[in-house]
Amino acid sequence: MSSLTLPNKEVSRPMKRDYLIWVLLLLSVVLIGGCATNFYDAQSDQLLTDFGKKSNLQLYKLEIEFQDRNDVPKFDQEFYSGLLADLSVIKFRVLGSQSSGVSGEWLDGEFNNFENLVKDLESKHRKAYADRQEIIARALKQGVDTPSYPEKADFAPANFAVTRRLINSRLQSLVLYEKTLKSSSASEAGSS
């Protein structure tokens, strides 16, 4: 079994932006939380957890492979299809247990955002891999050394890292939303 080693590089992002995103996210969760009920059960929670683990592990692997080889990792349609299938199951499960209303629309929008993230990365990865294979084939045909991957290419290891962080952020927003709903329900039950 191969092990996954993470680079000792820190990804620097403006802290103010992160805090602002979390404050706005928490505020929207609190505002929306007042008009909804709990939207998922233990099975839905497990599905979301498994999706987070699966997507994070594979995206880390792709990011590290890209950094180590300094070349586009092999495009794996099965990985992207699997993520989209998992999202469909989770979406069906969560929205099926949700009563209609504002929170249902918000949840549907969140799952659409998940799907768009995966589809966007899939499209960029497929194109970058196909373009790179074409460059390599042309170089081999002409009998020249394969040119190295351009440093300023549109597709870079950061594409995987950014998508991974966005997926994590969306998963955290769903968890915060559910916790807010549960605490609102508990406080309403206690005041009755």
Secondary structure, DSSP 8 states (H G I E B T S, - for coil): -------S------HHHHHHHHHHHHHHHHHHHTT------HHHHHHHHHHHHHHHHHHHHHHHHHHHHTS-----HHHHHHHHHHHHHHHHHHHHTS-SSHHHHHHHHHHHHHHHHHHHHHHHHHHHHHHHHHHHHHHHHHT-------TT-SS-HHHHHHHHHHHHHHHHHHHHHHHHHHHHHHHHHHH-
